[in-house]
Amino acid sequence: MTPEQSYAYHYRAMAKICSEQRWGDPFSYARSKEILAANKLGHKVADKFSGADAFNKKGQPVEYKSTIKDTCRGAYTGVSVFKTWEEQVEYLRNEKIAKYPEHYFNRFKGGELVESWVMPGDKVFEILVSKMEGKFPTVLEKKDPRLSANISNTEIKKYGRRIL
């Protein structure tokens, strides 16, 4: 089998497995990494693309952030923007960040999950809200008015707990 044939075979096989398990399209965004992480961490893969990425062992919805960099980090991008900062904070607290009791920061290398850290959603919210607040006054002036901020490896190590 040529590399091209092998790729097509495995692509179809992954799509079939994910369809049978109701995990969704493994080739959409970072979905394949979410599936791999959930299976390795003993979580249940979410069957929808919006909302939780997976459900932990307690059945709680969780958020995953994935990287292939040399250190763990988490990019929170494309965050919807509201008209007032108060509305923005409520959205971040209740719908986007603190809604998830656990955020997992997963690092992949060579197709394997090699490092995973967990941080409480309230701490992630606290870190991100302070970073986004400074960007908020000018975000609506942008061509693509969405907020973004990152959780650094230093913050993950300080406030998170390594589980893998």
SERO-4910 file (N, C-alpha, C, O; in steps of 0.05 Angstrom, whole numbers):
BEGIN
 pado doro    nc1    nc2    nc3   cac1   cac2   cac3    cc1    cc2    cc3    oc1    oc2    oc3
  Met    A     17    -24      0      0      0      0     18     25      0     38     26     15
  Thr    A     11     44    -17     27     69    -18     20     86      6     -1     82     19
  Pro    A     36    106     13     29    124     35      2    138     30    -13    143     49
  Glu    A     -3    145      5    -29    158     -1    -52    139      3    -73    148     14
  Gln    A    -49    114     -5    -70     94      0    -74     89     30    -97     87     39
  Ser    A    -52     87     44    -53     82     73    -68    105     87    -84    101    104
  Tyr    A    -61    130     79    -74    153     91   -104    152     86   -119    156    104
  Ala    A   -112    147     61   -140    146     54   -155    124     70   -177    128     80
  Tyr    A   -142    101     73   -153     79     88   -157     87    117   -179     83    128
  His    A   -137     98    130   -139    105    158   -158    129    162   -171    130    183
  Tyr    A   -159    146    143   -178    169    145   -207    158    145   -222    166    163
  Arg    A   -213    140    127   -240    128    127   -245    112    152   -267    113    163
  Ala    A   -225     98    162   -228     82    186   -234    100    210   -252     94    226
  Met    A   -220    122    213   -225    140    235   -253    152    233   -267    154    253
  Ala    A   -260    160    209   -287    172    205   -308    152    212   -329    159    224
  Lys    A   -304    127    205   -324    106    212   -326    101    242   -349    100    252
  Ile    A   -304     99    255   -304     95    285   -318    118    298   -335    114    316
  Cys    A   -311    143    290   -323    166    303   -353    168    297   -368    177    314
  Ser    A   -361    160    274   -390    160    268   -404    139    285   -425    145    296
  Glu    A   -393    115    287   -405     94    303   -407    102    333   -427     94    346
  Gln    A   -387    116    343   -387    124    371   -401    151    376   -403    160    399
  Arg    A   -410    163    355   -424    190    356   -405    211    368   -413    228    384
  Trp    A   -379    211    359   -360    230    368   -357    254    350   -343    273    355
  Gly    A   -371    253    327   -369    275    308   -345    271    289   -331    251    290
  Asp    A   -342    291    273   -321    291    252   -293    294    265   -288    316    276
  Pro    A   -276    274    264   -250    276    277   -231    295    263   -210    301    274
  Phe    A   -239    305    240   -221    322    225   -230    352    226   -219    368    211
  Ser    A   -248    358    243   -258    385    246   -243    398    269   -245    389    292
  Tyr    A   -229    419    264   -213    434    284   -195    415    299   -180    399    287
  Ala    A   -196    415    325   -178    398    342   -194    374    352   -186    363    373
  Arg    A   -215    367    339   -232    345    349   -217    319    353   -222    305    372
  Ser    A   -199    312    335   -185    287    338   -168    287    363   -165    267    377
  Lys    A   -157    310    370   -141    313    395   -159    311    419   -152    299    440
  Glu    A   -183    322    418   -203    320    440   -211    291    444   -212    282    467
  Ile    A   -215    277    423   -223    249    425   -200    233    437   -205    216    455
  Leu    A   -176    237    428   -153    222    438   -149    229    468   -144    211    484
  Ala    A   -151    254    475   -147    262    503   -169    250    521   -163    239    542
  Ala    A   -194    253    512   -216    242    528   -213    212    533   -216    203    556
  Asn    A   -205    198    513   -202    169    516   -179    163    535   -181    145    551
  Lys    A   -157    177    532   -133    172    550   -138    180    579   -129    167    597
  Leu    A   -153    202    583   -159    212    610   -183    199    623   -189    205    646
  Gly    A   -196    181    609   -219    167    620   -244    184    621   -262    180    637
  His    A   -246    204    603   -269    221    600   -288    211    578   -280    194    562
  Lys    A   -312    221    578   -331    215    557   -330    237    536   -333    261    543
  Val    A   -326    230    511   -325    249    489   -353    262    486   -373    248    486
  Ala    A   -354    288    484   -379    302    479   -389    295    451   -373    292    433
  Asp    A   -415    292    449   -426    285    422   -435    309    406   -446    305    384
  Lys    A   -429    333    416   -435    358    401   -410    374    400   -392    372    417
  Phe    A   -408    391    379   -384    408    376   -386    433    393   -366    444    400
  Ser    A   -410    442    398   -412    466    415   -415    458    444   -426    437    450
  Gly    A   -405    475    461   -406    469    490   -382    453    499   -359    458    489
  Ala    A   -386    435    517   -364    420    529   -349    403    508   -361    394    489
  Asp    A   -323    400    513   -307    383    495   -309    354    504   -308    336    488
  Ala    A   -314    350    530   -316    323    541   -330    325    568   -336    347    578
  Phe    A   -333    302    581   -345    301    608   -326    284    625   -318    262    618
  Asn    A   -319    295    648   -300    282    666   -312    257    679   -335    250    673
  Lys    A   -298    244    697   -307    220    710   -331    225    728   -346    206    734
  Lys    A   -335    250    736   -359    257    753   -383    264    735   -404    270    745
  Gly    A   -379    264    709   -400    272    690   -402    302    685   -421    311    673
  Gln    A   -382    317    695   -383    346    692   -371    354    665   -352    341    655
  Pro    A   -381    375    653   -370    384    627   -343    397    631   -338    411    651
  Val    A   -324    391    613   -297    402    615   -288    414    589   -299    408    567
  Glu    A   -269    432    591   -257    446    568   -229    435    563   -214    430    582
  Tyr    A   -222    431    538   -195    422    531   -181    444    514   -194    457    498
  Lys    A   -156    447    519   -139    463    502   -115    446    494   -103    432    511
  Ser    A   -109    446    468    -88    428    457    -66    444    444    -71    466    433
  Thr    A    -42    434    446    -19    446    433      0    424    424      0    402    434
  Ile    A     16    431    404     38    414    395     65    428    400     86    419    391
  Lys    A     64    450    414     88    465    422    104    449    442     96    428    451
  Asp    A    127    459    450    145    445    469    135    447    498    144    432    515
  Thr    A    117    466    504    105    468    531     75    472    529     65    481    509
  Cys    A     61    464    550     32    467    551     25    497    551     39    514    562
  Arg    A      3    503    539     -9    530    539    -38    528    529    -46    507    519
  Gly    A    -53    549    533    -81    548    524    -89    574    511    -86    595    523
  Ala    A    -98    572    486   -107    596    472   -138    597    472   -151    578    463
  Tyr    A   -148    618    483   -177    623    483   -182    645    462   -179    669    468
  Thr    A   -191    637    439   -194    655    416   -223    656    406   -239    638    413
  Gly    A   -228    676    391   -255    678    379   -277    681    399   -300    672    394
  Val    A   -272    694    421   -292    697    442   -312    719    434   -304    742    428
  Ser    A   -338    713    435   -359    732    428   -356    757    446   -349    755    469
  Val    A   -363    780    434   -361    806    448   -389    817    453   -406    816    435
  Phe    A   -393    828    476   -418    841    484   -415    871    486   -393    881    486
  Lys    A   -437    885    488   -437    914    487   -424    927    512   -412    948    510
  Thr    A   -427    915    535   -416    926    559   -397    906    573   -400    882    568
  Trp    A   -379    916    589   -360    899    603   -375    881    623   -368    858    627
  Glu    A   -396    891    635   -412    876    654   -424    851    640   -424    829    651
  Glu    A   -436    856    616   -447    834    601   -426    814    593   -430    790    593
  Gln    A   -402    825    586   -380    808    577   -371    789    600   -367    765    596
  Val    A   -369    800    624   -360    785    647   -381    763    653   -373    740    659
  Glu    A   -406    770    652   -427    750    657   -425    726    637   -428    703    644
  Tyr    A   -421    734    611   -418    713    590   -393    695    596   -395    671    595
  Leu    A   -371    708    602   -347    693    608   -350    675    632   -341    652    633
  Arg    A   -364    685    652   -368    669    677   -387    646    673   -382    624    680
  Asn    A   -410    652    661   -432    633    660   -434    616    635   -447    595    635
  Glu    A   -422    624    613   -425    610    587   -399    600    575   -399    579    561
  Lys    A   -377    614    580   -353    608    564   -330    596    580   -317    578    571
  Ile    A   -325    606    604   -301    598    619   -308    584    645   -303    560    648
  Ala    A   -318    598    665   -323    587    691   -345    566    691   -348    551    711
  Lys    A   -361    565    670   -382    544    667   -370    516    669   -384    498    678
  Tyr    A   -345    513    661   -332    487    661   -314    485    686   -295    501    689
  Pro    A   -320    467    704   -305    465    729   -276    458    726   -259    463    743
  Glu    A   -269    445    703   -242    437    698   -234    444    669   -249    440    650
  His    A   -210    456    666   -199    461    640   -173    445    638   -156    446    656
  Tyr    A   -170    430    617   -147    412    613   -129    424    591   -139    432    570
  Phe    A   -104    425    597    -84    436    578    -67    412    569    -51    401    585
  Asn    A    -71    404    544    -59    379    534    -38    385    513    -42    401    495
  Arg    A    -15    371    516      7    374    496     10    348    482     13    327    494
  Phe    A     11    350    455     14    327    438     41    328    424     51    349    417
  Lys    A     52    304    420     77    301    405     76    275    390     71    254    402
  Gly    A     81    276    364     81    252    348     55    236    349     55    212    349
  Gly    A     32    250    351      6    237    352     -1    225    379    -21    211    381
  Glu    A     14    231    399      9    221    426      4    244    446     16    265    443
  Leu    A    -13    240    465    -17    258    487      6    253    506      7    231    519
  Val    A     24    272    509     48    268    526     48    283    552     64    278    570
  Glu    A     30    303    554     29    319    579      1    330    582    -11    339    562
  Ser    A    -10    330    606    -36    341    611    -37    353    639    -28    341    658
  Trp    A    -48    377    640    -52    392    665    -81    399    668    -94    404    648
  Val    A    -91    401    692   -118    409    697   -117    434    716   -101    435    734
  Met    A   -135    452    710   -137    477    726   -167    483    730   -183    479    712
  Pro    A   -174    492    754   -202    498    760   -212    521    741   -198    540    736
  Gly    A   -237    518    732   -249    538    715   -250    565    727   -247    585    713
  Asp    A   -254    567    753   -254    593    767   -228    607    765   -227    631    762
  Lys    A   -206    592    766   -179    604    764   -174    612    735   -162    633    731
  Val    A   -182    596    716   -179    603    688   -194    629    682   -184    647    669
  Phe    A   -219    631    693   -235    655    690   -220    679    701   -219    700    688
  Glu    A   -210    676    725   -196    698    739   -172    708    722   -169    733    719
  Ile    A   -157    690    711   -134    697    695   -143    711    669   -132    732    661
  Leu    A   -162    699    655   -170    709    629   -185    735    630   -182    752    613
  Val    A   -202    738    650   -219    762    652   -201    787    655   -207    808    644
  Ser    A   -180    784    670   -162    807    674   -147    814    648   -142    837    643
  Lys    A   -140    793    633   -126    798    607   -145    810    587   -137    827    571
  Met    A   -170    801    586   -189    810    566   -200    838    573   -207    853    555
  Glu    A   -200    845    598   -211    871    606   -195    894    592   -207    914    583
  Gly    A   -169    891    590   -153    912    578   -158    914    548   -154    936    536
  Lys    A   -166    892    535   -171    892    506   -199    901    499   -204    910    477
  Phe    A   -217    899    519   -245    903    514   -252    931    502   -268    932    483
  Pro    A   -241    953    512   -249    979    502   -245    984    472   -259   1000    460
  Thr    A   -226    970    460   -221    974    432   -229    951    413   -226    953    389
  Val    A   -239    929    425   -244    906    408   -266    910    388   -265    899    366
  Leu    A   -286    926    394   -308    931    376   -300    948    351   -314    949    331
  Glu    A   -277    961    353   -266    977    331   -252    959    310   -247    969    288
  Lys    A   -246    935    317   -232    917    299   -250    906    276   -274    905    279
  Lys    A   -237    898    255   -251    886    232   -264    859    241   -286    853    233
  Asp    A   -250    844    258   -261    819    269   -263    823    300   -245    817    314
  Pro    A   -286    833    309   -288    841    337   -293    817    356   -315    812    364
  Arg    A   -271    803    362   -273    781    381   -250    783    400   -228    793    393
  Leu    A   -254    774    425   -233    775    445   -217    749    444   -226    728    435
  Ser    A   -192    752    454   -175    728    457   -155    734    479   -148    757    485
  Ala    A   -146    712    491   -125    714    512   -113    685    515   -126    666    507
  Asn    A    -90    684    526    -76    659    530    -71    653    559    -67    671    575
  Ile    A    -70    627    565    -60    618    591    -32    607    585    -29    589    569
  Ser    A    -12    618    599     15    611    593     23    586    608      9    577    626
  Asn    A     46    575    600     57    551    613     64    558    642     60    541    660
  Thr    A     73    582    647     80    590    675     55    590    692     55    581    715
  Glu    A     33    601    681      7    601    696     -4    573    700    -14    567    722
  Ile    A     -1    556    680    -10    528    683      5    514    705     -7    500    722
  Lys    A     31    517    706     48    504    726     42    516    754     43    502    774
  Lys    A     36    542    755     31    555    781      4    547    793      2    542    817
  Tyr    A    -17    546    776    -44    543    785    -57    516    779    -78    509    789
  Gly    A    -43    501    761    -55    475    753    -42    452    767    -24    455    784
  Arg    A    -51    428    760    -41    403    771    -35    384    748    -53    378    732
  Arg    A    -11    374    747     -4    356    725    -16    329    730    -14    318    752
  Ile    A    -30    318    710    -42    292    713    -30    271    694    -35    247    696
  Leu    A    -13    281    675      0    263    656     27    275    648     41    263    632
***
